[in-house]
Amino acid sequence: MPFSFPTGRAPFAVAAAACALALTTLAGCSDGGGGGGSSSSATKSGASPSAGGGTQVTISNFKFQPASLTVAPGAKITVVNNDTTTHTFTADKGGSFDTGDIAPGKSATVTAPSNAGAFPFHCTIHPFMKGTLTVK
């Protein structure tokens, strides 16, 4: 016996879900644009330059990309949220940097600490999202 959808609307729901998935995937592939401010002498470790110079971190699929990056003291770091929910980019200790809430599709820029060291960071809304900023 052939299978049929009881309401006749299921093919539309499947098509809508496929379109939503495709759009989400495309959004995660975008460079996100972003501000960035002045050019810096940031050295990148898997990070990409932002449109205005500096370094860019992308949030996608509840992950920081890259999760570990190295920058020069005082470097500008633009954080682009390509997810469908709000996130933050916040130093674990000492208030070294904090973007505050970044809405979906938006970005925020922070300045790296002026002292060298390792600065673990997380999303305050989703604490399982973690990474490390190294300042050299």
N, C-alpha and C positions, 0 to 999 in steps of 0.2 A: 504494500500500500504506500503510495507516495506521501511525503510529509508536506503539510500545508500550515501556514500561520493562521491561527484562529481569528484574529482581528483584522488581518490584512495590513496592519501598520508596522509589523516587525521589520520588513525590508527597509522602511524609512528609518527606523531606529538604528538598524545596523549601519546604514549609510551615514547617518549623522554621527555615530560613534567613530566610524572610520575617518570622517572628516576632522573630528575633534582631535583624534590621535595624530593625524597628519599635521595639523596646525601646531600642536604641542611639540612635535618632533622638530618642525621647522623653526619654531621659536627658540628651542634649545640650541640650534645650530647658528643662530644669528650672532653677529659680533656685538650686538647690544648697543653700539654707539658709545655713549658715555661722555662725560666731561673730562676732567683730568687735571685741568689747571696748567701750571707751568711745567716745563720740561725738567726732568731730574736726571741724576746720574745713576738711576736704578739699574741694578743688574738683575736680570730675570732668570728664574729657575722654573721654567715651564709656564711662566705668566706671559701674557701678551701685552703689548703696548696699548694704551688707551688712545682714543682719537686725538686727545690734546697732549700727548706725551705721558710720561709716568708709567704706571703699571696697572693692569686690569685683572681683577678676579671676577669670575662669572659664577653665579649660583644657578644650578640647573639640576633637576631631579634630586633635590634635597642634599646637594653636595657642593662644596667649594671647589672650583676648578681654576687654578691648581690649589690643592690643599696645603702645600708647602711652597713658600716662595721666599726669595732673598732680595732685599732692596738696600739701598744706601740710606744712611740716617736722613730723616726729613723728607724722604721721597713721597710723592703723591700716589695714592692707591685708589683707583676707581673700582667700586664694587657694583656689578650689574646683576639685577635679579631677573633671570629668565624663567623663574618658576611661576606657578599660578597662585602662590600664597606669599604673604609678607615674611621677610627674614631680616636678620641683623648680622653685622660683622663686628664682633665685640671682643676686645682683649680679655683674657681670663682674669687677670689681676691688674690692679693699680690704675685702671681707667686710662691706659695708654692710648687707646683709640676706640671709638664706637660710632658706627654710622647712625644709630637709632634705627627705627623701622624703615625698611625699604620695600615699598609696595611692588606688586608684580609689574614687570616691564619698566621699572624705574631704576635709577642708579644713585649712588652717593659716593663722595670722595672723602678720604681720611688722609692724615699725614702720619707717616711712620715715626716712631719715637726717634729722638736725636741721639740716644745712647745705643751702643751695640748690644746685641743679645738675642735670645730666642724669646718670642712672645706668642705663646699659644693663644688661639682665638676660637670662638664658637658663635653659634646663633642662639641668642637668649630665648627665642621662641621654641627652637628645636635643638635642645642641648646635645643631641647625638651628632649634630653637624659640627665638626672640629677641623682645625688646621693649625699650622705654625708659621708665623712670620719671623724670618731671621733678618736682623739688621746688622750689616757689616760695613 
